[in-house]
């Protein structure tokens, strides 16, 4: 095991210091210390399950280790995550993007989130787009949707997003996996260009040794979470420098017997033999090549060739791995007693300002990128308009029956239209917002794009607040449209007049004065705002907690249903005020202010609103709880 504890923290390198990590009770990393300098092409080797991906995720700050620390140019990654988001970037597992956008638009959105202004965003996106060679494909690729990209193009786009803002270190997890031979060759050329021309340190994890052969200048080998060796590629291949390939024109058995007497450990290469020739791999140890040639001449064995044979990377890896297995390195007792060194603070703060506003801009771009957003915002208003229109048709039909089929009818006013529109529009808007909010985190985690947010210079608290703020803004836009439509439709089809009973002689018997109904009109418009916002935050909290988008949607809607149903089945009716659902209209009925208003404007004399004084307090409690829960959950969420 590598015993280097990295006591001296370099200001020009990425250093992993004594990292240890466990999943439940299983240790997947044990005391791993690595050092990556600028310009390195660093190979991280190991079998599947050796801990490579976990190590890279820790290095990028996507998960928190159980022990150890990460230093980026001398400062602590955990203490300065936004600064690390400028210097350090990565591509873990499969590259994921918004499939309905073009590759260039994806890069522009991420460049904006990275801190570029509107003018420089397009320039930077085009720069990295060209740098990874995507512009060399068909010219139409600029506007081509990512869903139509080949695997090789997606891989290039994944590397392009890591290059936004010119970071110093890029960590690539199995970047050549699944590519065809031509794409592999192109990717290797790209990595060489990044390290040599751009002076970017590139870390490549792989379990295929031939992928990094001739590409990396440094190599680290992991086995079951333990670091076996960290060396330069040159020194690693110098392990068995005295290995030679010997070709002779003689009978193999005779040569093998003779070479054995010389103690050169002959191993015949059967596949390499030519007619009447025998080829052996031998270890000269202390013997000189000239001495071996002399011995062969004395035995009348014709020497055809004697050439140095450096071991392949595969041979070195297998030798180290076999030695580790014999010595049971991975199961050795913990010996990591080194203290994590003290870190410096970044000399120059490069993380851009206004991260919260950039997060809001990112969310706005995502939401308003298609016609679905228009349908989403207008649906509650449309249904409310239809409801009011149907009420108008019914009122017209009933008016013709007065004195014929019925003695009298209660007049329908615009006040009643407002109540009807809100009663049907608000629950629909609430369900839509809860569903949308549940996908804000869970949807991005399912698609794989959430990780790209974590790798930008924006903290997780800022991500959470910007997402929730954007959801609240969308909620208010939807509600404002609902209110405007409801008021407009009610005023168009009816009048804001006194409520009365229409008698057969055409006279109107007064029931409720216009002034009395106006007293409740403004409150009925603003009272639902806070409960609606709290429901949105609740959906966001559930989506922050769960990983799967479908599961988050089902869970969020189930919670809404359970809260709503709770008003019916809860035995202590006088204590229902603590339920958030008690302050919103529902098909199950209830005592919300909207329903109280509807009763008043319909002439119900004994209408009551028992929870009027609790609406603001209870809604705020739910809102604060949901916000706090989502922030804590997102901070702990693995990327």
FITOR-177253 format. One record per residue (C-alpha): x negated, y, z. Coordinates in steps of 0.05 Angstrom, whole numbers, plus 5000, padded with zeros to 4 digits. Layout:
REM residues N
XYZ/...
REM end
This chain:
REM residues 639
500050005000/497850714987/495851025054/495151725028/499552155073/498852795032/496453215091/494353775044/500054065005/497954324937/501054964909/500754684838/503753994842/509953594859/508453164920/512652624952/510552555024/511651895060/518751795034/523151265067/530351125050/535650625069/542350435040/546350195100/541449725135/537249555074/530849945064/529950124991/523850574998/518250495049/512951035061/512051244988/507251824973/505952074903/502452674872/504352964804/500253544777/502254034723/501053744654/501253024677/504952484641/506352044700/508851334694/513051034750/513150284740/516949724774/522049174764/529449334764/531249464837/524249684856/526850364879/524850794820/531551144809/532451254883/525551574888/527052044830/533852234859/530452414925/525152804888/530553204853/534353334918/540452934895/540152494958/537052615026/531552135048/531651815117/524452015125/519052425091/519353045049/518453324979/513953904963/514754314899/508654764888/507454764962/514454904990/519654455020/525054214971/530354175026/528854875052/528955204983/533454794938/535155384893/527755534881/526754794865/532454844815/528055324775/521654904777/524254194779/529153854732/531153144715/535152664673/537652084715/540751474682/545251624622/545652344596/552752624605/555953244575/562653544558/564253074500/569053574468/563754124462/558054164413/551154024439/549254754431/555354984470/553554514527/546654814529/549355524527/553955394587/548155084627/543555654607/548656154633/549055754698/541455754700/541556514704/540756764633/544857374614/549657374555/544357624506/538957114524/543556514533/544056364458/536556484449/534755994504/539755464482/537155494410/529955464435/530854804473/535354534418/529754634369/524354404418/527353714424/528153654349/535753654344/535454204291/531653714246/538053304238/543653484192/544954234196/552154094217/549553814283/549954524313/557554484314/558053734320/561653484382/557453084431/562352504427/559852404355/552452414374/548151784368/544851504431/538151804409/541252494398/544552464467/537952284498/534652874464/540253324487/539353064557/532053254555/533853934524/538154114585/532153964630/527954464591/532555064601/528655604637/521855274626/521154854689/514354584712/516553874727/521353404691/523352724718/526152234667/529451584688/528551044634/528651554577/527151034523/532450534546/537350334491/533850714435/532150414367/524650374347/524851024307/528251394365/523151114414/517451364370/520652054365/521752074440/514551904454/512252454408/516852944444/514152754512/506952844488/508853524461/511953734528/505853534568/500453784520/503554394487/508554624540/504154424600/510254094633/509053514680/513452934658/514952334703/517651724667/520551134704/520650474667/520549724676/517949624605/510449704608/509649794533/513950424538/508650814576/502450494546/498351024511/503051564537/501651674611/495151904642/497451704713/501151084737/504550884801/507250184812/513050034859/515149354885/521349284928/520850004951/513449974969/507950344931/502849834907/498050304872/497451014845/491751114796/489851444732/491251004672/483850974656/481750734725/487550244727/485149914663/477949894688/479649354739/476948784697/472149164650/467548554638/472848144602/470447954532/473447594472/468647064444/469446754375/464946174354/464645674297/464645034337/469044494367/473344804423/472244244473/464744284465/464645034473/469345014533/464944514569/458644914555/461745584577/464245264641/457045094660/455445834651/460846044701/464346534653/471446274665/473246104593/480546134572/482045904501/486646334458/490245824415/494346314374/488246734355/484246154325/482346174251/480445544212/473945244240/473645784293/474945774368/476746394409/475946474484/477147014535/471247014583/468847404644/461447544639/460947744712/453547934720/451347634654/449348094597/452347984528/445447874499/444147324549/450546964529/448547024455/441746724472/444946134508/449545994449/443646014401/439845514444/445845044439/446345144364/453345454372/454545964317/456846624345/462246964303/464147554348/463347794419/467448414435/469548764500/476848624516/480149134561/486048844599/492949054575/497349444621/501848834626/496148414651/494048924702/501149014726/502348274733/495848184770/497548734820/504648494827/502547774839/497548004891/502848414926/507547814927/502247374958/500647885011/508048045024/506648795022/513848985016/515648625080/509948905121/511849255187/512650005186/506150365196/508251065174/506251485234/503752085195/506552765210/509853125153/505353725139/507754445145/510054775081/509255475055/514855905028/515256064953/510756654937/515456884882/522956794888/524956584817/532056344831/536856824797/541857234837/549457214834/549656454835/556856474860/559156894801/555356454752/558855854782/565556204772/563756344700/561955614690/568655394717/572355904675/568955654612/570754944628/578055104642/579355574584/575755164531/582054894498/589554944490/590754494550/589555084597/595055484563/599954904570/597854814642/599055544661/605555624623/609054974639/612055184707/614255844677/617455494617/621255004661/623555584706/626055964645/629855344620/632955264689/635355984690/637955924619/641955304638/644655684698/646956234651/650455744605/653955434665/655956114691/658956304623/662855654620/665555734691/667656454678/672556204625/675755724675/677756254726/685356284733/686055664689/682355074719/679655404782/682355964826/675756344833/668256274824/662356564861/658657064818/651556874797/646657454803/639457564781/637657454855/640256744849/636456644784/629956834819/631356314873/633055774822/626755924781/622255894842/625555264870/623854864808/617555234785/613755244850/613754484863/611454364791/605854884797/603854584864/603253874836/599354124776/594554524819/593453944867/592053484808/587353984775/583754124841/582753384854/578853334788/574253934799/568953504834/571252784823/572352894749/565353174739/562352624781/565852094739/563552414674/556452514701/556253264692/556453424767/549153224772/547153774724/550354284771/546354014830/539954104789/541154844775/538955414820/545655444855/546755154925/552154644939/555855134983/555955624925/558355074879/563954894926/566155614937/565755804864/569855194843/575155314897/575356064882/576455914808/581955424825/585355944869/584756454812/587955964764/593355824815/594856574822/595056644746/600056084741/604156354798/604057064770/606456794703/611956404739/614257024778/614157474716/618056964676/623056844732/624257584744/624657724670/629357154653/633857304714/634258044694/635757864622/641257354634/644157664698/644258314737/641258514804/648058684833/652258534895/654457814904/661957714900/667557234887/670957314820/678657284829/683857094776/685857824767/678657994749/677258354813/670958174854/671358024928/664558254958/660357734996/653258005002/650958704987/645358834937/641259184991/641458575035/638858124980/633558624959/630858585030/628957865018/626657924945/619558164958/618257675015/620657084973/615457264921/609357324967/611056805020/609556184977/602656444958/598856215019/601955515022/600655434947/593355624957/592755145016/595554574974/590354734920/584854724972/587554054999/587153744929/580154014921/578053714988/580753024968/577053064902/570653264937/571152654982/572552124930/567951924872/572851674820/577252164781/583251694777/582751514850/582252244869/588452424828/592551854857/590252014928/591752754921/598652654893/600052114946/598252605001/603053114971/608552594969/607252365040/607253075067/613753215030/616952565052/614752695123/619953245130/625352735119/622852165162/619252545217/623552455281/621953115315/625053625268/623354215312/615854065304/615854025228/612854715222/605754435225/607054055160/604654455100/610454185060/615354535107/613455195075/614554995002/620954834964/622054104949/627153624917/627753324987/630553975014/627454295075/627154975109/622255375067/623256115057/624956004984/630755555002/632956035057/632856595005/637056184956/642156055010/642556795028/643557034956/648856494946/652956765004/651356225057/652856605121/649256135169/642756075129/636556005174/629055975166/626455635230/619055635210/618556355184/613656565238/609155955227/608155995152/601856435151/598556105212/599755385190/597755525118/591255855141/589655265186/590554785128/586555235082/580655305130/580654565144/580754385070/575254885053/570754655110/571853925094/570254025020/563954425034/561253915083/563053335037/559753654976/553453805016/552853075034/554952794966/549552414929/548152644858/
REM end
